[in-house]
Amino acid sequence: MTTSLAGADRVAKSLLFITPALWAVNYLVARWAPGEIAPHMLAICRWSLAACILACFSWRELRDKAGALRAEWWQFLLLGALGMWVCGAWVYLGARTTTAINIGLIYATSPVMIALLSWLWLGEKLSKSQVFGIALALCGVMHVVLRGNWAGLASLAFNVGDLWIACCAVAWAAYALLMKKLPTQLSPIARLTACAIGGCLVLLVPTALELAVGVPSYLSWKSVGLVVASATLPGAAAYFAYAFMQRQLGASRVAAVLYLGPLYAALFGTVFLGETVGWFHAVGAAMILPGIFLASRVKPQ
């Protein structure tokens, strides 16, 4: 049993570095989606497909635990609203009118919020090395999103898109903590499947309103590709990995994975969007990677 738990912890710590890469795919999706598929249409198609993928692995448990589904239905709607609606469609809305530097900086506040709320609400203890790791990683993120120009921090201007992303950051912190706080009879993958279904139900109304006001969506190979990419990588795979890591490592330590997002976004931007990687990325990585290690360490007993 001890060996099995140690192996699960090693897998969870490896996923700390893989999961942000999966999420970073959403940066590409957000950049390519305008003019192809509307934000809420993309979100509901993404999570409908993700729910189908997850159900392939969890349908037996969902069938056998129908009583748990009835008892916890309100959780699935709440978590679905936070994780699949706000952190889904609103990201695509915000990405249309804000800059990458602002998105990165705003999202960098989520791990700090999660760590503080975990301490205040869940009673999770943070060691001095974890606090230092969180601070170091945050400094690395700020260095990346500011492109090494710390003087530019005072001149940041926030627009409507920034407010959308700020709501997403708050919603993600709430989603992560509620996943930890709320009791459930389901395994992580079955619970995520139920949350994805709940999120799709919540998305029905805003998607219908989006269609009613004439926001266009087109059926094309590109729009289908965007749905498939967002459903499989930053959808089913990343969310399941996050739930697994949270169970193994705790909410505050796992929150540090969000710090790596800007680095992966820079890599993908270079490969797929022709953006340039600067020296500040290397400096940021030199702070973020050790910070992730320190923040994810468990204090010896």
N, C-alpha and C positions, 0 to 999 in steps of 0.2 A: 504493500500500500504506500509506504514512504517513497519507494522508487518511482511508483506511478505518479505521485503528487509532484515529485521533483522533476519528472519528465514533462508534466503538464506546465509547470512553472517555466521551464526552459522554452517550451513552445510559445507560451504567452509572451515571454521577453523577446523572442525573435519576431513575433508579430508586431511588437512596438515599432519596428522599423519598416515592416511590410505594409501595414494597414494605411499609413499616411500616403503611400504611393498609390494605393487603390483609390483613396478619396481624391487625390490630386487629379485623377481622370475627369472629375467633375469640372475642373477649371477649363479643360478643353471643351467639354460638352457645353458649358455656359457660354464660351466664346463662339462656338459654331452653331448654337441653337437659334439665335435671332434670325428671322426670315424663313426659317424652316419649320419650327414647331413652337407653339405658345408655351409659356412657363408651366401653367397648371396641367395642360394636356401632356407635356413631357413628364411631369411628376407623376400623374396618375398612371400613365402607360409604363413608366419605369417601375413603379411599385406593384402594379398588377403583374408584370412579368417576374419581378423579384419574388412575389408571393407564390407564384406558380413554381419557380425553381426551388424555393425553400420547402414548399409543400411536398415535393418529391421525396424529401428526406424526413418529413415530420408528420405525414398524414395519418399514419397509424397511431401515433401518440395523440394527435388531435382527436381522432375518432374515439380512442379509449378513454380520453379525459374530457369528454363532453361536459361533464359536470363542472370541471374547473373552468372551462370556457364560459359557461353561463354565469359562474360566480365572479369571474374577473373581467367581464365584458367591458366595463367602464374603464379599466386600466388600458385595454387595447385601443380604445377610442382616444383616450388622453395621450398615451404614448405615441399613437399614430399621428395625432394632430401636431405634436411637438416635433417628432423625428422625421415624419414623411411629408407633412404639409409645410410647416414653417421652415424646417431645415431642408426641404426639397424645393418646392416651387418658389419660395421667397428668395432663395439663393439665385435662381435664374432671373427673377425680377430685379434684384439688386445689381447683378452683374451687367445689366444693360446701361446703367447710368452712373456707375462709380468706377474708380480706378483700382488696379491690382494692388497698389501700395496701401490704399485704404482698407481694402478687403483683408489683406494679410494682417494689418495692424489690429483691426477690430476683432478678427477671429482669434488673434493671439491672446485676447483677454479671457476667452472661454476656459482654458486650463487653470488660470488663476482663480476664476470664479468657482470652478469645480473643486479645486483644492481647499479654498476657504470655506465653502459650503459643506464640504465633506468633514472638515474639522468641526464646524459649528453645529451641523445638523446630524451627521452620521457618527460623530465622535471618533473619526479616524485620526490617529496620531501621526504627526509629521516629524521626522528626525531633523537634526540640523543639516545633515548632508542632503536630505530631500529638499528642504527649503532652499539651500544653496543651489542645488541642481535646477530647481524650478526657476529661480532668479537668473541663473546663468543661461538657461535655454531661452528664456524670455528676452534677455539682452541679445542673444544671437538672432532670434527672429526679428527683433526691432532693427538690428543692423542690416539684415537682408532686405526687409521691406522698405527701409529708408535708403537703400542702395549705398550705405556707408556714410550718408550725409545726415548726421545727427542734428545739424542746425536746421534741417528741413522739418523737424518735428514740430517746431513752433508755428510753422506756416501751413499745416494741414488744414484743409477745409472740408467740411462734411456736407454732403448733399442728400437728396432723397434716397439714392441708392445705398448710401452709408447707413441710413436708418433701417432699411430692409436687412442689411447684413448684421447690424447690431441686434435686431430682433432674433435673427438666426443664432447668434452667439449666446444670447440669453436662453433661447429655447433648447439649444444643445446642452447647456449646463443643467437645465431642469430635466431633460430627457435622461442624461447620464445618471443623475442622482436618483431619479425615480426608479430607473431600472434596478438600482442597487437597493433602494429603500422599500419598495413595494413587494410584499410577499407573493410568491407564485408557486403553483404546483407543476409548472411546465419546465421542460429543459430549455436552455438558451435558444436552440434553433426553433422549437415549437412556439416559444413565446414570441420570437421575432416574426415568425410566420403570421401569428395572430395580430401582432402590431401592424404588419404590412397591410393586412386585410382591413384592419381598423382605419389605417391611414387612407386607404383607397376610398372607404366609405365617407370619411371626412372630406376628401378631395372632390367628391361628386358635385357638391354645390358650387364651389368656386370655379370648377371646370365648366359647369353649365353656364355660369354667369360670364365666363371668359368667351365662350362660344356665342352667347347672346349679344355681347357688345361687339362682336365681329373681329376678335383677335385671330389672325389666320394661322392655321396649321396645315401643312401639306404632306401628303403621303408620297414619300420618295425613298430611294435607297439611303440617302443621307439622314433623313429623319428617323427611319427605322434603325439605322446604325447607331444614332445617338441614344435611342431608347434602349437598345440591347447593351450598349457599352455602359450606360449609367445604371441599368438594372443589375448587371452581373458584377461589375468591379466596385464602384463606390456604393452600390446598393447591397445586394445580398451578401457578397463576400466580406466587405468592409464592416458592415453592421454586425454580422455574426462574429467576426474576429474581435470586434470591440466588446461585445457581450461576453465572449469567452475570456478575454484579457481582464475585464472588470471583475469577473467572478474569481479569477486566480490571483490578481495583484492588488485589487482595490481601486476605488473610483479616482482618488486623488493622484496616484502614481500613473494610472493609465491615461489620465488627462494630458500628460506630457506628449502623447503621440501627435497632438495637434500642432506642436511646435515644428515638426518636420515638414508640414504641408508646404510652406513657401519654398523650401529647397527642392522638393519634388516638382512643384509647379514650375520652378525655374528650369529644371532639367527638361520637362515635357515641353515647356514653351520654346526652348532652344531647338529641340528635335522636330516638333510638329508645327510651330508657329514662326520659326525663324528669329526668335529673340536671342539676345546676346547675354552670355553669362559673364559677370564681372568678378574682380578680386574680392568684392565684398561678400560674395556667396561662399568663398572658401573661408573667410574670416568668420562668417556666421556659422558655417558647419563646424568649425573648430570650437565654437562655444556650445552649439546645440547638441552635438553628439555626446560629449561628456555630461552635459546637463541631463539628457535622457537617461544615461547610465546611473547617475547619482539619484535622480528622482524616482527610478524604478527599483532601487535597492531596498531590501527588507532589513530593518535594523536587527542585528543579532540578539537573540534572547539570552 
